[in-house]
Amino acid sequence: MPQSTHQKIVLADRHFRAGQIERSEDLLRQVIGRNKAISKAYELLAYICGNRDQLDACEELLLKASSLPGCSAEALFYLGRVQLRRGQARAALRSFQRAVARGGDFFEAWHETGVAHSALGEHERALEAFGRALDIDANSPELHANFARTLAELHRFDEALRHCDQALASDPELVRAWVERGLALAELGRGPEALRSCEQALALAPDDGAALMNRAMILARLGRHAEAQAAHEEIARLPPDTAYGRGHWLYNNMLVCRWSGWERTVADTLARVGAGEKAAVPFSLLATPACPATLLACARTYAQDHYPARAGNTGFKRPPSERRKLRIGYFSSDFRNHATSQLVVRLFECHDRERFECFGFALGPATAHPMTGRVAAALDRFMDVGDRSDAQIASMARAAGVDIAVDLNGFTEGARPSIFAHRAAPVQVNYLGFPASMGCDFMDYIVADATLIQPDEYGHYAEKVVVLPGAYQANDDTRAIADAASTREDMGLPAQGVVFACFNNNYKITPDVFEVWMRLLRQVPGSVLWLLRGSDAAVAGIEAEAMARGVESGRVVWAERLPLADHLARHTHADLFLDTFHYNAHTTCSDALWAGLPVLTLAGRTFASRVAASLLNTIGLPELVTRSVDAYEAAALALATSPAKLAALRRRLRCNRTETPLFDTPLFARRIEAAFAAMWDRHRLGLPPDHIRVGAS
């Protein structure tokens, strides 16, 4: 290298370290102008661009430097850091590996290698890299915090907690470690301790978005919904790019039935989702007037952000004989006393064991509830895998030879979509738990029916649509109904007068349907509205909204939560079930129909807003499906003022309960088995997933 060039580089380096950036840059560009093969010049110029946050230019210069002889390990490491910041984790790994090869083991390279693997969802490999870093420096609080995050992703919460405590022993003011500690404690069921950890994080960083979000989540889990709502209000004051904060705030307001500015907030949130912003998680929009296109956009944004598809899991093997039973794997965190299990347990019992072998993968904490035992007994093999990582569970399913993996969670609480991102089976299905598209390339099918999704709406679903005859919803035709020994007065209801009922969760009640309900109460003397009790905050919110609409105290009556058989029995005291608009009664609709209570619904534009219509059409009561708010209100008023019509409906419902397919579980089992067989036939023939319509049988 000519002496003058060497001197210029040394001088440029000196200017750079002294903060004289422009003078350094001028010298470096002179050097490159004369000789384009000097790695050090590109490295220093890249550092200048990096300091200016010009990441495109920085990466370009570092790539040039890395292609030249003499490129330093430091530059290769910095290249990896830049690539990681730009979302190129795979490229970053290659750069970190080159840095280690050039400079030997050093802490930063192994630490960032772990971060990159974690970003790719390769959590076991991330732990290996973090372990190499730990061998070099066991006292780094950032390392222990990253260890904790990765262990939490693997559902190893006890170990995650230990690493949080090690991080905080070195740096008691590390906010990330307090946040991770709160998450680990929450998952271990130690809610009050988890809340204290989040509050400690917020004492150090009052505007930390992750700490605020976790605090709101923990408060909601503890049933402290009013405080959770206040926490979401704090989140709403953060900059608008706070990921998913708007949707969480909106949903929590709906949980406590606080509707001030609801229409404006919904419109703003949906517009942001449509524009591709991380404005809401998918579940938070189901009870809003979101259209199917917006729901798909929301799901795609969320899925791409949280659940990228994992490579390398396509090597499925099937025994030489193709005539063995088709293996169906059902995955759920709700194999317990939960609506999902109440619907599907009888399906499991009715599966044709000559043709199908059924596996259950229980993703939630183990329970001793009789429903869990019934689910386990109904399946050929039942596995508690809640403490396994997503990759491990997917590997277990592949090792068991599962042909079709059925996700019964979707994006509901306890969901584990990454299991399917790792490809648990050759065919993967979104069914029952989440009534919308998951927006994932790795989910092949969504199970629906002709009422739920019309052919011209298939484009609003990332999955291919499987159309079952009748209703898509499984049901238990053996559900017990307790003896109705109680009276209306026992339930807190008036002895006389029309009882409108809605046992949907309170967050499904929106101001548009509530307006209709209150008008009905004013028009039907002596009538009451019987609702399922939620949180104290929700009760207060509903009662305040009723008073504001001129409905006196006592016209809204609250139903306490009861065991299922007793809950079904009390339906006899109601006259008409009034459905919610945007997120219908699903299990609650089939409960009402099974118990003999007519349900009036408004069929909307989305899957979630058409489920009650699907059930009513299948049970032969299509006249209870309305298409507009005015028609819904008029039908409710006509029925409430005509006891003879209501009595006739009840008689038809009692007859149709056993004469129509809705509660014929063996028939439903044959139909969904036909769907599974059709999915598998396409796969077996090497054909990609496509829309499937199952014929009536």
LINTA-V238219 format. One record per residue. N is the residue number from 1. OMEGA is omega in whole degrees, -180 to 180 (* if undefined). NEAR is the number of other ideal C-beta (glycine too) atoms within 8 Angstrom. D_FIRST is the distance of its C-alpha to the first C-alpha in whole Angstrom. Layout:
{{N;OMEGA;NEAR;D_FIRST} {N;OMEGA;NEAR;D_FIRST}}
//
This chain:
{{1;179;5;0} {2;-177;5;4} {3;-177;6;6} {4;178;6;9} {5;178;12;7} {6;-179;9;7} {7;179;8;10} {8;180;12;11} {9;178;15;11} {10;-179;8;13} {11;178;9;15} {12;178;16;16} {13;-180;10;16} {14;178;8;19} {15;-179;12;21} {16;-179;13;21} {17;179;6;23} {18;180;6;25} {19;179;5;26} {20;-167;8;25} {21;-176;10;24} {22;179;6;24} {23;178;9;22} {24;-178;14;19} {25;180;11;20} {26;-179;8;19} {27;-178;13;16} {28;179;15;15} {29;174;9;16} {30;-179;9;15} {31;-178;14;11} {32;178;12;13} {33;-180;5;14} {34;-175;6;12} {35;-175;8;10} {36;-176;4;12} {37;-179;6;10} {38;-174;13;9} {39;-174;13;12} {40;180;10;12} {41;178;13;12} {42;-180;14;15} {43;-178;16;16} {44;179;14;17} {45;177;13;18} {46;179;16;21} {47;178;11;22} {48;179;13;23} {49;178;12;25} {50;178;12;26} {51;177;7;28} {52;-178;6;29} {53;176;5;31} {54;-169;8;29} {55;178;11;29} {56;-179;6;29} {57;180;9;26} {58;-179;13;24} {59;-180;13;25} {60;180;8;24} {61;-180;13;20} {62;176;16;20} {63;177;9;21} {64;179;9;18} {65;-176;15;16} {66;179;12;18} {67;-176;6;18} {68;175;11;14} {69;175;5;13} {70;178;6;12} {71;-174;12;15} {72;174;11;17} {73;179;12;21} {74;-180;9;21} {75;178;14;20} {76;177;17;22} {77;-180;16;25} {78;176;13;25} {79;178;14;25} {80;179;18;28} {81;180;10;29} {82;179;13;29} {83;178;13;30} {84;178;14;33} {85;-178;7;34} {86;177;8;34} {87;-179;5;37} {88;-172;8;34} {89;-179;12;35} {90;177;8;35} {91;179;9;31} {92;179;14;31} {93;179;13;32} {94;180;9;29} {95;178;14;27} {96;178;16;28} {97;177;9;29} {98;179;10;25} {99;179;15;24} {100;179;14;27} {101;-178;6;25} {102;-172;9;22} {103;-177;12;23} {104;180;5;26} {105;169;7;30} {106;-169;12;29} {107;-173;9;32} {108;-178;7;31} {109;180;15;30} {110;178;16;33} {111;-179;15;35} {112;173;14;34} {113;176;14;34} {114;179;16;38} {115;-180;11;38} {116;178;16;37} {117;179;14;39} {118;178;14;42} {119;179;8;41} {120;-178;10;42} {121;-179;13;45} {122;-167;8;44} {123;177;13;45} {124;178;9;46} {125;176;8;42} {126;179;15;41} {127;178;13;43} {128;-180;9;41} {129;177;13;38} {130;177;15;40} {131;176;8;41} {132;178;11;38} {133;-180;14;37} {134;178;10;40} {135;-178;6;39} {136;-180;9;36} {137;-177;8;38} {138;-173;5;42} {139;-179;5;42} {140;180;11;40} {141;178;13;43} {142;178;10;41} {143;-179;13;41} {144;177;14;44} {145;178;15;45} {146;173;14;43} {147;-177;13;45} {148;-179;17;48} {149;-178;11;48} {150;177;14;47} {151;177;13;50} {152;177;14;52} {153;178;11;51} {154;180;11;52} {155;176;10;55} {156;-167;10;55} {157;178;11;56} {158;179;8;57} {159;178;8;53} {160;-180;16;52} {161;180;13;54} {162;179;8;53} {163;175;13;49} {164;-179;16;50} {165;176;9;52} {166;178;10;49} {167;-176;17;47} {168;175;13;50} {169;179;6;50} {170;-177;10;46} {171;-178;8;46} {172;-179;5;50} {173;178;5;49} {174;-174;13;47} {175;-179;11;48} {176;-178;10;47} {177;177;15;49} {178;179;16;52} {179;180;15;52} {180;178;14;51} {181;178;15;54} {182;179;17;56} {183;-179;12;56} {184;-180;16;56} {185;179;13;59} {186;-180;14;61} {187;177;9;60} {188;178;9;62} {189;-179;6;65} {190;-172;8;64} {191;-179;11;65} {192;177;7;66} {193;178;8;63} {194;180;16;60} {195;179;13;62} {196;178;8;61} {197;178;13;57} {198;180;15;57} {199;175;9;59} {200;177;9;56} {201;-178;14;53} {202;174;12;55} {203;179;6;56} {204;-177;9;52} {205;-173;8;51} {206;-178;5;54} {207;-180;6;52} {208;-175;12;50} {209;-178;11;51} {210;180;8;51} {211;179;15;53} {212;-180;14;56} {213;-179;12;56} {214;178;14;57} {215;179;14;59} {216;180;14;61} {217;-178;10;61} {218;178;14;62} {219;179;13;65} {220;179;12;66} {221;179;8;66} {222;-180;9;68} {223;-180;6;71} {224;-169;8;70} {225;179;14;70} {226;178;10;70} {227;177;8;68} {228;179;14;65} {229;177;14;66} {230;177;8;65} {231;178;12;62} {232;176;14;61} {233;175;9;62} {234;179;9;60} {235;-178;15;57} {236;179;9;58} {237;177;5;57} {238;177;11;54} {239;-173;4;51} {240;-180;6;52} {241;176;6;49} {242;-169;9;51} {243;171;7;51} {244;-176;13;54} {245;-178;13;56} {246;-179;14;58} {247;178;14;60} {248;-180;15;60} {249;179;13;62} {250;-178;14;64} {251;-179;13;65} {252;174;14;66} {253;179;13;68} {254;176;13;70} {255;-178;16;71} {256;176;14;73} {257;176;14;74} {258;-165;9;73} {259;180;11;73} {260;180;4;72} {261;-174;6;70} {262;-177;10;70} {263;-179;7;70} {264;-180;7;67} {265;179;12;65} {266;-178;11;65} {267;180;8;64} {268;-179;9;61} {269;-179;15;60} {270;178;13;61} {271;180;8;59} {272;177;12;56} {273;180;17;56} {274;179;9;57} {275;177;6;53} {276;180;6;51} {277;174;8;51} {278;-173;8;51} {279;-176;10;55} {280;170;15;57} {281;-172;10;57} {282;-175;15;60} {283;-175;9;63} {284;-179;12;63} {285;-173;15;64} {286;-178;14;66} {287;177;12;69} {288;179;12;68} {289;179;8;69} {290;177;12;66} {291;-179;8;66} {292;180;13;64} {293;179;8;61} {294;177;12;60} {295;178;16;61} {296;179;14;59} {297;179;12;56} {298;-179;16;56} {299;-179;16;56} {300;179;10;53} {301;-178;13;51} {302;-178;14;52} {303;179;12;52} {304;-179;9;48} {305;-172;7;48} {306;-170;6;49} {307;176;9;50} {308;178;7;47} {309;180;8;48} {310;-178;11;47} {311;167;4;45} {312;-178;4;46} {313;-178;9;50} {314;-176;5;52} {315;180;4;53} {316;180;7;57} {317;178;5;59} {318;180;6;63} {319;-177;6;65} {320;-179;3;66} {321;178;5;70} {322;-174;6;69} {323;180;3;73} {324;-178;5;72} {325;175;8;73} {326;-175;11;70} {327;-179;13;68} {328;176;14;68} {329;177;16;66} {330;-177;13;67} {331;-179;14;64} {332;170;15;66} {333;-171;12;65} {334;174;14;69} {335;-175;14;71} {336;178;10;73} {337;-173;7;76} {338;-177;9;74} {339;-179;8;75} {340;-180;11;73} {341;178;16;75} {342;180;12;78} {343;-168;14;77} {344;-173;13;76} {345;-180;13;77} {346;174;12;80} {347;179;13;78} {348;-178;13;77} {349;-175;8;80} {350;180;9;81} {351;179;11;78} {352;-176;8;79} {353;174;8;78} {354;-175;4;79} {355;-173;8;76} {356;174;12;74} {357;-169;9;72} {358;-179;14;71} {359;174;16;69} {360;176;15;68} {361;-176;14;65} {362;-173;14;66} {363;-177;13;63} {364;177;12;65} {365;179;5;66} {366;178;8;69} {367;178;8;73} {368;-177;5;76} {369;179;8;78} {370;179;5;80} {371;177;13;78} {372;178;15;75} {373;180;9;78} {374;177;10;79} {375;-178;15;76} {376;-179;10;75} {377;-177;6;78} {378;-177;9;78} {379;179;12;74} {380;178;6;74} {381;-176;8;71} {382;-175;10;70} {383;171;9;67} {384;-175;7;66} {385;-176;11;62} {386;-179;11;62} {387;178;6;59} {388;177;8;57} {389;179;11;54} {390;-180;12;54} {391;179;12;52} {392;-179;10;54} {393;177;16;57} {394;179;14;56} {395;178;9;55} {396;180;12;59} {397;179;15;60} {398;-180;13;58} {399;179;6;59} {400;179;10;63} {401;178;9;63} {402;-179;13;63} {403;-178;12;64} {404;179;16;64} {405;-177;14;63} {406;179;11;65} {407;-180;18;63} {408;-180;13;66} {409;-172;16;64} {410;179;12;62} {411;176;12;60} {412;-177;10;63} {413;-179;4;63} {414;-177;9;62} {415;178;12;60} {416;-177;11;57} {417;-179;15;56} {418;174;11;53} {419;-177;16;55} {420;172;14;56} {421;176;14;52} {422;180;13;51} {423;177;13;54} {424;-177;14;57} {425;178;13;59} {426;179;7;59} {427;-176;13;61} {428;-167;15;61} {429;173;16;63} {430;-177;13;64} {431;162;9;67} {432;-171;11;70} {433;-174;12;68} {434;-172;14;66} {435;179;10;68} {436;175;14;65} {437;174;13;62} {438;175;17;59} {439;-175;14;56} {440;176;13;54} {441;-175;5;53} {442;172;9;54} {443;-171;14;58} {444;-173;10;60} {445;166;15;63} {446;-179;15;65} {447;-178;12;69} {448;172;11;71} {449;-172;13;74} {450;177;7;76} {451;-172;9;77} {452;-177;11;73} {453;177;12;71} {454;-178;5;72} {455;-179;5;70} {456;179;5;69} {457;-177;9;67} {458;-179;10;65} {459;178;5;62} {460;-179;9;62} {461;178;13;61} {462;178;11;58} {463;167;13;60} {464;-172;12;63} {465;174;12;66} {466;-176;15;69} {467;176;12;73} {468;171;13;75} {469;-177;11;79} {470;-178;10;81} {471;178;12;79} {472;-169;9;75} {473;171;11;76} {474;178;11;77} {475;179;12;80} {476;-178;10;82} {477;177;8;86} {478;-177;6;87} {479;-180;10;86} {480;173;7;89} {481;-178;9;91} {482;175;8;93} {483;-177;4;96} {484;-179;9;97} {485;-177;3;99} {486;174;8;98} {487;175;7;99} {488;-178;9;97} {489;178;7;98} {490;-179;6;96} {491;-177;12;93} {492;-178;6;94} {493;176;11;95} {494;-179;8;98} {495;179;6;101} {496;178;4;101} {497;-178;9;99} {498;175;10;96} {499;170;15;93} {500;-178;18;90} {501;167;16;87} {502;-178;15;83} {503;175;13;82} {504;174;13;78} {505;-171;6;76} {506;-177;15;76} {507;178;9;72} {508;180;11;73} {509;-177;13;76} {510;-173;14;75} {511;-179;9;76} {512;178;8;77} {513;-179;11;79} {514;176;13;81} {515;180;9;82} {516;-179;12;84} {517;-179;12;85} {518;176;12;87} {519;178;9;88} {520;178;15;90} {521;180;13;91} {522;-177;8;93} {523;-177;6;95} {524;-176;12;96} {525;177;4;98} {526;-179;8;98} {527;176;13;95} {528;176;15;92} {529;-175;13;88} {530;-175;15;87} {531;176;14;84} {532;-178;11;82} {533;173;8;81} {534;179;9;77} {535;176;11;76} {536;-180;6;78} {537;179;13;76} {538;178;13;76} {539;180;11;80} {540;-180;8;80} {541;180;12;78} {542;-178;14;80} {543;177;10;83} {544;179;8;82} {545;178;12;81} {546;179;12;84} {547;-180;10;86} {548;180;6;84} {549;173;9;85} {550;178;6;89} {551;-173;10;90} {552;179;5;91} {553;179;6;90} {554;178;6;92} {555;172;11;91} {556;-178;11;88} {557;-174;13;89} {558;177;10;86} {559;177;13;86} {560;178;5;85} {561;-176;6;83} {562;170;8;85} {563;-170;5;84} {564;-177;10;84} {565;179;10;88} {566;177;9;89} {567;179;12;87} {568;-178;14;88} {569;-175;13;92} {570;177;13;91} {571;-178;14;90} {572;-178;9;94} {573;179;12;95} {574;179;12;93} {575;-176;9;94} {576;176;16;91} {577;177;16;87} {578;-176;12;85} {579;172;14;81} {580;-170;13;78} {581;-164;12;76} {582;174;14;73} {583;-174;10;72} {584;162;16;76} {585;176;16;78} {586;174;12;76} {587;-179;9;78} {588;176;9;80} {589;179;17;82} {590;174;14;82} {591;-177;13;84} {592;-179;15;86} {593;177;16;87} {594;-179;12;88} {595;176;11;90} {596;-179;10;92} {597;178;14;91} {598;-179;14;90} {599;175;15;86} {600;-177;13;86} {601;172;15;82} {602;-180;12;80} {603;-179;11;78} {604;-176;9;75} {605;-172;5;71} {606;175;14;70} {607;-175;11;70} {608;-177;13;71} {609;180;13;73} {610;-175;13;75} {611;179;15;76} {612;176;15;79} {613;177;12;80} {614;-178;14;79} {615;-179;15;81} {616;177;15;84} {617;-177;12;84} {618;-179;12;84} {619;173;13;87} {620;177;9;89} {621;-176;13;89} {622;-180;7;87} {623;176;4;89} {624;176;12;87} {625;179;12;84} {626;-175;11;84} {627;179;6;81} {628;179;7;81} {629;-180;9;82} {630;-180;6;85} {631;178;10;86} {632;-178;13;85} {633;-179;11;87} {634;180;8;90} {635;179;11;90} {636;-179;14;90} {637;-180;11;93} {638;180;9;95} {639;-178;14;95} {640;-178;14;95} {641;179;6;99} {642;180;8;100} {643;-179;5;101} {644;178;6;102} {645;179;9;99} {646;180;13;97} {647;179;8;100} {648;177;8;99} {649;179;12;96} {650;180;11;96} {651;178;8;98} {652;-180;10;96} {653;179;14;93} {654;180;8;95} {655;-175;8;96} {656;-179;12;93} {657;-179;13;91} {658;-175;6;92} {659;-179;6;93} {660;-172;11;89} {661;-169;10;86} {662;-177;14;84} {663;175;12;85} {664;-173;9;86} {665;176;15;83} {666;177;7;84} {667;178;9;83} {668;180;14;80} {669;179;12;79} {670;-178;10;80} {671;-180;14;78} {672;174;12;75} {673;176;12;75} {674;177;11;75} {675;179;13;72} {676;-179;12;70} {677;179;10;71} {678;176;11;70} {679;-176;16;67} {680;179;12;66} {681;178;8;68} {682;180;12;65} {683;-177;12;62} {684;-180;7;64} {685;179;6;64} {686;-179;4;60} {687;177;6;61} {688;176;4;59} {689;177;10;61} {690;180;7;64} {691;-176;9;67} {692;173;13;70} {693;-178;5;73} {694;179;11;76} {695;177;6;79} {696;179;5;82} {697;*;7;84}}
//
